[in-house]
């Protein structure tokens, strides 16, 4: 059963308040191995691409495993910042460090504050908008510790310091640490999530693969917290119809055209201005956690139909079955944002795959070609290596450009014919 429309006491954010903007070419995700996983970043990217399909926007992932805010894995701070971020001439940058930084405890805290500030100042000077995001938590099982990890208390200290920098620098601040801890604990309390540390190859139900690196479910919770913190709007589109009078009560973000049909059948064409948010099916575990409702918070693809005479109806989209609903549920409204079948779902999954492929190609271009360190024994052939590197980067640039053309096509909504037929007809 798809969720009914829920009462949302938080007013939707105006588009102008959203962190990402039309013209962000590119928007850059900067962080450590959790960013390098290309999962929460891909989910944020697919949200933006589908919610704003006319925007000119692109995304680049600059995550590096084991890194800290002082860019220790990139040679040095200035080299890493220039090569991996500033060279892209970013219009917006999200910064998500802390998991490795806080391993230094109280002793490393001043350095974390110093270099977080330096990053913000350098990026603002380069003309980029900046958002500061806290680290995600560990998922372990130590008694009386948040999400089972006392290390999360140190991460909280770093998070509080990051909030002070954001306030001082007047940039957006997103706390993902607190909501992810909350949903780990809610999942454990309900019995959905395991209370043991994830083991390699084990069957524990967890939100991380190893206590640190989230799986798709964990990344969905992260992406939801990040998007909400960046003031992403909840509504995809909404249609409210009266089957009795064949009239349109209200339509927001879509156009509705009634179509001829038998008296007991409701049929109309719906042309949306945006697509629902596509997510990986492996996020399903997170969607079962009590209280976690990204559909209401970020993916409201709404249909309300009053004046239906039968007790229940089968909903199809372009003759593909979507689900069966009572007339009462349809009158109150259903949210079709996370349906798992039909043409909109199929389009979204194709888009998700295209985004994953593009991001993998960019990672390959950046890490395996651009910054590849030539071993000493090959340096006698350095001119040949430089030529080969240049040619390979040009080839991958073409691959990425082609993939972004595919993405551009897949993010555009197309009209669909909706039909409601009485069950048993």
C-alpha positions in Angstrom: 0.0 0.0 0.0 1.4 3.4 -1.0 1.3 6.0 1.8 -1.7 8.2 2.3 -1.1 11.9 2.2 0.1 12.9 5.7 -0.3 16.2 7.4 3.0 18.0 7.2 3.3 20.8 9.7 6.5 22.1 8.1 5.7 24.6 5.3 7.3 23.7 2.0 10.4 25.7 1.2 10.2 28.1 -1.7 12.4 27.2 -4.6 14.4 30.4 -4.0 15.4 29.1 -0.6 16.9 25.8 -1.9 20.7 25.7 -1.8 21.3 24.5 -5.4 20.4 26.9 -8.2 19.8 26.9 -11.9 23.2 27.5 -13.5 25.2 25.5 -11.0 27.7 24.1 -13.5 29.1 22.4 -11.6 27.9 21.7 -8.1 30.6 19.8 -6.2 30.4 17.3 -3.4 33.6 17.5 -1.3 34.3 15.0 1.4 36.0 11.7 2.5 35.3 8.0 1.7 31.6 8.3 2.5 31.3 11.0 -0.2 33.6 8.9 -2.4 31.0 6.1 -2.2 28.9 8.1 -4.6 25.7 7.1 -3.0 24.2 10.0 -0.9 25.6 12.3 -3.5 23.9 10.4 -6.3 20.6 10.5 -4.4 20.9 14.3 -3.9 21.8 14.6 -7.6 18.8 12.6 -8.8 16.5 14.6 -6.6 17.7 17.9 -8.1 17.7 16.6 -11.7 14.1 15.4 -11.5 12.6 18.1 -9.4 14.1 20.9 -11.6 14.3 19.3 -15.1 14.7 22.7 -16.9 17.7 23.8 -14.8 21.1 23.9 -16.3 23.0 22.1 -13.6 25.7 19.4 -13.3 27.4 17.6 -10.5 30.9 16.4 -9.7 32.0 14.2 -6.8 35.3 15.1 -5.2 35.2 12.6 -2.3 38.5 11.0 -1.3 38.8 8.0 1.1 40.5 8.7 4.4 40.6 12.4 3.8 40.1 15.2 6.4 39.1 18.8 6.1 42.8 19.8 5.8 42.9 17.6 2.6 45.6 15.4 4.0 45.1 12.6 1.3 45.5 15.0 -1.6 49.1 16.0 -1.0 48.5 19.3 0.8 45.6 21.7 1.4 46.3 24.2 -1.3 47.2 21.6 -4.0 44.2 19.4 -3.3 41.8 22.4 -3.2 43.0 23.9 -6.4 43.3 20.6 -8.4 40.1 18.8 -7.2 37.7 21.7 -6.6 38.7 25.2 -7.7 39.9 24.0 -11.1 36.3 23.0 -11.8 35.1 26.6 -11.2 32.2 25.4 -9.0 29.1 27.4 -8.4 28.2 25.5 -5.3 30.0 23.2 -2.9 28.8 20.9 -0.1 31.5 20.0 2.4 31.1 16.8 4.4 34.1 15.9 6.5 34.6 14.8 10.1 34.5 11.0 10.3 38.3 10.9 10.0 39.1 14.3 11.5 37.5 13.5 14.9 39.7 10.4 15.3 42.2 12.9 16.5 39.9 13.7 19.4 40.2 16.9 21.4 43.7 17.4 20.1 42.7 17.6 16.4 39.6 19.8 17.1 41.4 23.2 16.7 42.8 22.1 13.4 39.4 20.9 12.2 37.9 24.4 13.1 40.9 26.2 11.4 40.7 24.3 8.1 36.9 24.2 7.9 37.0 28.0 8.1 39.8 28.1 5.5 37.8 26.0 3.1 34.8 28.1 3.4 36.7 31.3 3.0 38.6 30.0 -0.1 35.5 28.8 -1.8 33.5 31.9 -1.1 36.4 34.0 -2.4 36.3 31.9 -5.6 32.6 32.8 -6.0 31.1 29.5 -4.8 28.1 29.1 -2.5 29.1 26.8 0.4 27.1 24.4 2.7 28.6 22.7 5.7 27.4 19.2 6.5 28.2 17.3 9.6 29.7 13.8 9.5 27.3 10.8 9.5 27.6 8.6 12.7 29.1 5.3 13.4 26.7 2.4 13.8 28.0 0.1 16.6 26.7 -1.5 19.8 28.2 -0.1 22.9 25.7 0.1 25.8 24.2 3.6 26.5 26.1 5.2 23.5 24.3 7.0 20.7 23.7 4.5 17.9 25.9 2.2 19.9 29.1 4.2 19.5 30.7 6.5 22.0 32.7 8.0 19.1 29.5 9.7 18.1 29.9 11.9 21.2 33.2 13.2 19.7 31.5 13.7 16.3 28.8 15.7 18.1 31.5 18.1 19.5 32.9 18.5 15.9 29.4 19.1 14.7 28.7 21.8 17.2 32.0 23.5 16.1 31.0 23.3 12.5 27.6 25.0 13.3 29.5 27.9 14.9 31.6 28.3 11.7 28.5 28.2 9.5 26.9 30.9 11.7 30.0 33.1 11.6 30.5 32.7 7.8 26.7 33.0 7.1 26.5 29.7 5.1 24.0 26.9 5.4 24.6 24.2 8.0 23.2 20.7 7.8 23.1 18.3 10.8 22.8 14.8 9.4 24.5 13.3 12.5 21.5 13.7 14.8 18.8 12.3 12.4 20.8 9.3 11.3 21.5 8.4 15.0 17.8 8.8 15.7 16.8 6.4 12.9 19.4 3.8 13.8 18.0 3.8 17.3 14.4 3.8 16.1 15.1 0.9 13.8 16.7 -1.1 16.7 13.9 -0.3 19.1 11.4 -1.6 16.6 13.4 -4.7 16.0 14.0 -3.9 12.3 17.7 -3.2 12.7 20.2 -5.5 14.3 21.9 -4.6 17.6 25.3 -6.0 16.5 28.1 -4.5 14.5 27.8 -5.4 10.8 30.1 -8.2 9.8 31.6 -8.8 6.4 29.3 -11.1 4.5 26.9 -11.2 7.5 23.1 -11.0 7.4 22.7 -8.3 10.0 20.1 -5.7 9.1 22.1 -2.5 9.4 22.4 0.9 7.8 26.2 0.6 7.3 28.4 -2.1 5.8 31.1 -1.9 8.5 29.9 0.4 11.2 31.2 3.5 9.3 30.3 3.3 5.6 26.6 3.4 5.0 24.7 1.1 2.6 22.0 2.5 0.3 19.5 2.6 3.1 21.9 4.6 5.3 22.7 6.9 2.4 19.0 7.6 1.8 18.6 8.7 5.4 21.7 10.9 4.9 20.4 12.3 1.6 17.0 13.1 3.1 18.6 14.9 6.0 20.9 16.9 3.7 18.1 17.8 1.3 15.8 18.9 4.1 18.6 20.9 5.6 19.3 22.6 2.3 15.6 23.5 2.2 14.6 21.3 -0.7 10.8 21.5 -1.6 8.6 18.6 -0.8 6.1 18.8 -3.7 6.6 17.1 -7.1 3.1 17.9 -8.3 -0.5 17.5 -7.1 -3.8 16.8 -8.8 -7.2 17.0 -7.1 -10.2 15.8 -9.2 -13.9 15.3 -8.8 -15.0 12.2 -10.6 -18.7 12.9 -10.1 -18.6 16.2 -12.0 -15.5 15.4 -14.2 -13.9 18.6 -13.0 -10.4 19.6 -11.9 -10.5 21.0 -8.4 -6.8 21.9 -8.3 -3.6 21.1 -10.2 -0.2 22.2 -9.0 2.9 21.4 -11.1 0.9 19.5 -13.6 -1.8 19.8 -16.3 -4.8 17.5 -16.4 -6.9 16.6 -19.4 -10.1 14.5 -19.0 -10.5 11.7 -21.4 -13.6 9.9 -22.6 -14.3 6.7 -20.6 -17.3 4.6 -19.4 -19.3 6.2 -16.6 -17.7 4.0 -13.9 -14.2 4.6 -15.1 -12.1 7.8 -14.5 -9.4 8.4 -17.1 -7.2 11.5 -17.7 -3.9 12.5 -19.1 -1.5 14.1 -16.7 1.5 16.1 -17.8 3.9 16.9 -14.9 6.5 19.7 -14.7 8.8 17.4 -12.7 9.4 13.7 -12.0 9.3 11.9 -8.6 12.6 11.3 -6.9 14.1 8.0 -8.1 16.0 6.0 -5.4 17.8 2.7 -5.5 15.5 -0.3 -4.6 18.2 -1.3 -2.0 17.0 1.7 0.1 13.9 -0.4 1.1 15.2 -1.3 4.6 15.4 2.4 5.6 11.9 3.0 4.3 10.6 0.6 6.9 12.1 2.4 9.9 9.3 3.9 12.1 9.1 7.7 11.6 11.3 7.8 8.5 9.1 9.3 5.8 11.1 10.8 2.9 8.0 10.5 0.7 6.1 13.1 2.7 9.2 15.2 3.4 10.6 15.3 -0.2 8.6 13.3 -2.7 4.9 14.3 -2.7 3.5 13.1 -6.1 -0.1 13.5 -5.1 -3.4 12.3 -6.5 -6.8 13.1 -4.9 -10.1 11.9 -6.5 -13.5 12.5 -4.8 -16.9 11.5 -6.0 -16.0 7.8 -6.7 -18.9 5.4 -6.3 -17.3 2.0 -6.0 -15.6 0.8 -2.8 -12.1 0.4 -4.4 -10.3 1.1 -7.6 -7.4 -0.2 -9.6 -5.0 2.5 -10.7 -3.1 2.1 -14.0 -0.7 4.4 -15.7 -0.4 3.9 -19.5 -2.1 0.5 -18.9 0.6 -0.5 -16.3 -1.0 -1.4 -12.9 0.2 0.8 -10.1 -2.0 -0.3 -7.2 -5.5 -0.7 -5.7 -7.0 1.9 -3.4 -10.2 2.4 -1.5 -12.4 5.3 -2.7 -11.9 6.8 0.8 -8.1 6.7 0.4 -8.3 8.3 -3.0 -10.6 11.0 -1.6 -8.1 11.8 1.1 -5.2 11.6 -1.3 -2.5 9.1 -2.1 1.2 9.8 -2.6 2.6 8.0 -5.6 6.1 9.3 -5.1 7.8 5.9 -4.4 5.7 3.5 -6.6 7.8 0.6 -7.7 6.2 -0.1 -11.0 5.0 1.7 -14.1 6.5 4.1 -16.7 7.5 6.8 -14.3 9.3 4.3 -12.1 11.1 2.8 -15.1 12.1 6.2 -16.3 13.5 7.1 -12.9 15.5 3.9 -12.6 17.0 4.5 -16.1 18.0 8.0 -15.0 19.5 6.7 -11.7 21.6 4.2 -13.6 22.8 6.9 -16.0 23.8 9.1 -13.1 25.7 6.3 -11.5 27.5 5.5 -14.7 28.4 9.2 -15.2 29.7 9.5 -11.7 31.8 6.3 -12.0 33.2 7.6 -15.3 34.1 11.0 -13.7 35.8 9.2 -10.8 37.8 7.1 -13.2 38.8 10.2 -15.2 39.8 12.1 -12.1 41.4 9.5 -9.8 42.7 6.8 -12.2 44.0 9.1 -15.0 44.3 12.8 -14.0 46.0 12.3 -10.6 47.6 9.0 -11.3 51.2 9.0 -10.1 53.7 7.6 -12.6 56.1 5.1 -11.0 59.8 6.0 -11.2 60.7 3.1 -13.5 58.4 4.6 -16.2 59.6 8.1 -16.0 62.0 7.6 -18.9 59.0 7.5 -21.1 57.3 10.6 -19.5 56.5 12.3 -22.8 54.6 9.2 -24.0 52.8 8.9 -20.7 51.7 12.6 -20.8 50.4 12.1 -24.3 48.5 8.9 -23.3 47.1 10.6 -20.2 45.9 13.6 -22.3 44.3 11.3 -24.8 42.6 9.2 -22.2 41.2 12.2 -20.3 39.8 13.5 -23.6 38.2 10.1 -24.3 36.6 10.1 -20.8 35.4 13.7 -21.2 33.5 12.6 -24.3 32.1 9.6 -22.4 30.9 11.9 -19.6 29.5 14.4 -22.0 27.5 11.7 -23.8 26.2 10.3 -20.5 25.1 13.8 -19.5 23.2 14.1 -22.7 21.4 10.9 -21.8 20.7 12.2 -18.3 19.3 15.4 -19.8 16.8 13.4 -21.9 15.8 11.0 -19.1 15.1 13.8 -16.6 12.3 15.3 -18.7 8.7 14.4 -17.8 6.4 13.0 -20.4 2.5 12.8 -20.4 0.9 9.7 -19.0 -2.7 8.4 -19.1 -4.1 7.5 -15.6 -7.1 5.2 -15.3 -9.2 4.3 -12.3 -11.4 1.3 -12.7 -13.7 -0.2 -10.1 -12.2 -3.5 -8.7 -14.0 -6.4 -10.2 -15.0 -4.6 -13.4 
